[in-house]
Amino acid sequence: MSHDQTAHPSTQCVRPEALPASTTRSLVPPLEWSVVFEFDDLDHVDSVYAGQSAGYVYARDGHPNGTRLANQIARLEGAEAALVTASGMGAEAALFLGLLKQGDHVALAKGLYGRTQVLIDKELSRFGVSFTLFDSTEPDSLSESFTDRTKIVFVETITNPLVRVPNLSKISEICQSRGIYLGVDNTFAPLICQPIALGADFITHSATKMIAGHSDATMGALVGKKSEIDKIRPISSSFGLSANPFESALTLRGMATLPLRMKAACQNALELSQFLVFHPKVIKIHYPGLQSHPDHLLANDQFHGEFGTIATIDLGSRDAANQFIRNLKGRIPFAPSLGDVATTLSHPVTTSHRGLSETERLELGITPGLVRLSFGIEDQADLMKDFEYALSRLS
Ligand SMILES: Cc1ncc(COP(=O)(O)O)c(C=O)c1O
């Protein structure tokens, strides 16, 4: 129905004009932030619910910006489908809540992002889910962690913060032979690794990190077969895990430069690691691009010659780490996330792995002197100057 020009201003104000006529289209995906979508009549509702005509109903269940982002992430991963969520933890929650029943068991890689282990250990355990930790760099030990209720094996492409690289093909072979799902958190390695091609069933992303890339959007994605993702979609909506349109659009915009950012950051990580490995103040450096790294050859193969954007250095003590962080103030920020355009620092003991006990952390090799470096796209010589400045001032 056309606009009623005789209506009272209070009525006119709440009835927006129809979209202006235009024979051109916007170049960039428009932001469609409507919570709800309008139907022509009851038959139209029936046909959308029956899947006979395309359409959205309510934004928590899906919206155009979310679909565009999900499709783009699915393509990035060479997968059939993806579901976007309000955070990386949302994607993991969607996976676990979607697949697990009371009494089920999961095998979790040691050294996962701290909150991932907390999700199972502290939250899903309340619903009867149990777990066993296994060393993802020793795939042959994986079967020992299985019970007759093991449903999911969950690993990270590159472990955090010690940047070990599990052999995904080997792990997926074991999972497939036992009919167990393999989920891979690919947050650290978008573009350089495609876990689905290596046999994974599901991928999760904290798209908050490299995919969005500018530390201004919190976003997650769950990737997999269309039939599986379609089953998990309503569960994600029931638990309220859905992503919102604005951050979906922002993340999609960030993704346009993902290949450029990834290339520059991987290059910075490699060259700075080659500089730091010889620095007398650095007790140890963990980076898969270094030949001394235990997974160097595997990483070279699995990531097609790239080695990721994260390196972790050990400065020997909390005091040294603290001093290093203070020395870099105004140059390289201490901001406990990763994947920004700027290089950032994190201290795993006080941030990402804070939820683990000291014994658990020490078992994983996470000591108070560790500082995790997430490389950005700055000029390499400037980064080198900054690190040299901060390290040379350590007492
Ligand atoms: C490897 C990894 N997975 C998952 C997450 C959780 O993602 P989000 O913070 O977007 O919920 C993080 C967050 O730092 C992470 O580093």
The ligand as a MOL file (V3000), in Angstrom:
LIG
                    3D

  0  0  0     0  0            999 V3000
M  V30 BEGIN CTAB
M  V30 COUNTS 16 16 0 0 0
M  V30 BEGIN ATOM
M  V30 1 C 42.2640 -19.7780 19.6490 0
M  V30 2 C 41.0390 -19.0990 20.1550 0
M  V30 3 N 39.8580 -19.7230 20.0460 0
M  V30 4 C 38.7160 -19.1550 20.4870 0
M  V30 5 C 38.7180 -17.9120 21.0830 0
M  V30 6 C 37.4430 -17.3090 21.5650 0
M  V30 7 O 37.0300 -16.3340 20.6800 0
M  V30 8 P 36.1070 -15.0510 21.0840 0
M  V30 9 O 36.9310 -14.2090 21.9860 0
M  V30 10 O 35.7770 -14.4130 19.7810 0
M  V30 11 O 34.9310 -15.6100 21.7760 0
M  V30 12 C 39.9400 -17.2230 21.2140 0
M  V30 13 C 39.9730 -15.8990 21.8530 0
M  V30 14 O 40.9980 -15.3400 22.1140 0
M  V30 15 C 41.1120 -17.8300 20.7290 0
M  V30 16 O 42.3040 -17.2250 20.8420 0
M  V30 END ATOM
M  V30 BEGIN BOND
M  V30 1 1 1 2
M  V30 2 1 2 3
M  V30 3 2 2 15
M  V30 4 2 3 4
M  V30 5 1 4 5
M  V30 6 1 5 6
M  V30 7 2 5 12
M  V30 8 1 6 7
M  V30 9 1 7 8
M  V30 10 2 8 9
M  V30 11 1 8 10
M  V30 12 1 8 11
M  V30 13 1 12 13
M  V30 14 1 12 15
M  V30 15 2 13 14
M  V30 16 1 15 16
M  V30 END BOND
M  V30 END CTAB
M  END
